[in-house]
Amino acid sequence: MIRQAQKVRIYPTSSQKQQLAGAMGCCRWWWNFALNQSLQTYQETGKSLSRAGLNALLPNLKQEHEWLTTEVYSQSLQQTSLNLSRAFINFFERRAKFPRFKSKHGKQSVAFPQ
């Protein structure tokens, strides 16, 4: 199986910058929320949340926080769940440090897996 990716540089307009900033903010919020939920679940039960477990939290959160449905694609949030689960796998296999909470002032990213 050949994996392909394209890295492109974009020059967004001001309205597109606002949309991208909103999508990045939603993904950052979901990463921090999911990481916190994983840590709390591990402290309470001794087991971590899987990617499917994290994705199962999304429908209820979308009802509570309507901006999760309007500002970002659901695939972007699911990709963030995949990235977090990979971060934990890499940590436990000693390839990386423990996953950290994301800050607004750090590197911003969002994925559109299509």
C-alpha positions as CSV (number, residue, x, y, z in Angstrom):
1,M,0.0,0.0,0.0
2,I,1.5,3.3,-1.1
3,R,0.8,6.2,1.2
4,Q,0.7,9.6,-0.4
5,A,0.4,13.1,1.0
6,Q,0.6,16.5,-0.5
7,K,2.0,19.5,1.3
8,V,0.9,22.8,-0.1
9,R,1.3,26.4,0.8
10,I,-1.9,28.4,0.8
11,Y,-2.5,32.1,0.7
12,P,-5.9,32.5,2.4
13,T,-8.1,35.6,2.3
14,S,-9.1,37.3,5.6
15,S,-12.4,35.4,5.7
16,Q,-10.6,32.1,5.0
17,K,-8.1,32.9,7.7
18,Q,-11.0,33.2,10.2
19,Q,-12.4,29.9,9.1
20,L,-9.0,28.2,9.4
21,A,-8.5,29.7,12.8
22,G,-11.9,28.4,13.9
23,A,-11.1,24.9,12.6
24,M,-7.7,24.9,14.3
25,G,-9.3,26.1,17.6
26,C,-11.9,23.4,17.5
27,C,-9.3,20.7,16.8
28,R,-7.0,22.1,19.6
29,W,-10.0,22.1,22.0
30,W,-10.9,18.5,21.1
31,W,-7.2,17.4,21.5
32,N,-7.1,19.0,25.0
33,F,-10.5,17.6,26.0
34,A,-9.7,14.1,24.7
35,L,-6.3,14.1,26.4
36,N,-7.9,15.2,29.7
37,Q,-10.7,12.5,29.4
38,S,-8.0,9.9,28.7
39,L,-6.0,10.9,31.8
40,Q,-9.1,11.0,34.0
41,T,-10.3,7.6,32.7
42,Y,-6.9,6.1,33.4
43,Q,-6.8,7.5,36.9
44,E,-10.3,6.1,37.7
45,T,-10.2,2.7,36.0
46,G,-6.6,2.0,35.1
47,K,-7.4,1.8,31.4
48,S,-7.1,4.3,28.7
49,L,-9.6,5.4,26.1
50,S,-9.2,4.0,22.6
51,R,-9.7,6.0,19.4
52,A,-13.2,4.5,19.1
53,G,-13.9,5.5,22.7
54,L,-12.8,9.0,22.0
55,N,-14.9,9.2,18.8
56,A,-17.9,7.9,20.7
57,L,-17.8,11.1,22.9
58,L,-18.1,13.4,19.9
59,P,-21.9,13.2,19.2
60,N,-22.8,14.2,22.7
61,L,-20.3,17.0,22.7
62,K,-21.6,18.3,19.4
63,Q,-25.1,18.6,21.0
64,E,-23.6,20.5,24.0
65,H,-21.3,22.7,21.9
66,E,-22.9,23.6,18.6
67,W,-19.8,25.3,17.4
68,L,-18.2,21.9,16.9
69,T,-20.7,21.2,14.1
70,T,-20.5,24.6,12.4
71,E,-16.8,25.5,12.5
72,V,-15.0,22.2,11.7
73,Y,-15.5,19.1,9.6
74,S,-16.2,15.9,11.6
75,Q,-13.3,14.2,9.7
76,S,-10.9,16.8,11.2
77,L,-12.0,15.9,14.7
78,Q,-11.7,12.2,14.0
79,Q,-8.2,12.7,12.6
80,T,-7.3,14.6,15.8
81,S,-8.5,11.5,17.8
82,L,-6.3,9.3,15.6
83,N,-3.4,11.6,16.2
84,L,-3.9,11.4,19.9
85,S,-4.2,7.7,19.9
86,R,-1.0,7.4,17.8
87,A,0.7,9.8,20.3
88,F,-0.1,7.4,23.1
89,I,1.1,4.4,21.1
90,N,4.3,6.1,20.3
91,F,4.8,7.0,24.0
92,F,4.2,3.5,25.2
93,E,6.6,2.1,22.5
94,R,9.2,4.7,23.7
95,R,9.4,6.5,20.4
96,A,8.1,9.8,21.8
97,K,7.4,11.8,25.0
98,F,4.0,11.8,26.7
99,P,1.3,13.7,24.8
100,R,1.0,17.3,25.9
101,F,-1.8,19.8,26.0
102,K,-1.9,22.1,23.0
103,S,-1.6,25.9,23.3
104,K,-3.0,28.6,21.1
105,H,0.4,30.1,21.0
106,G,2.2,27.0,19.7
107,K,2.2,25.5,16.2
108,Q,-1.3,25.4,14.8
109,S,-2.5,22.6,12.6
110,V,-5.7,21.0,11.1
111,A,-6.1,18.0,8.9
112,F,-8.7,17.6,6.1
113,P,-8.5,13.8,5.4
114,Q,-10.3,13.4,2.1
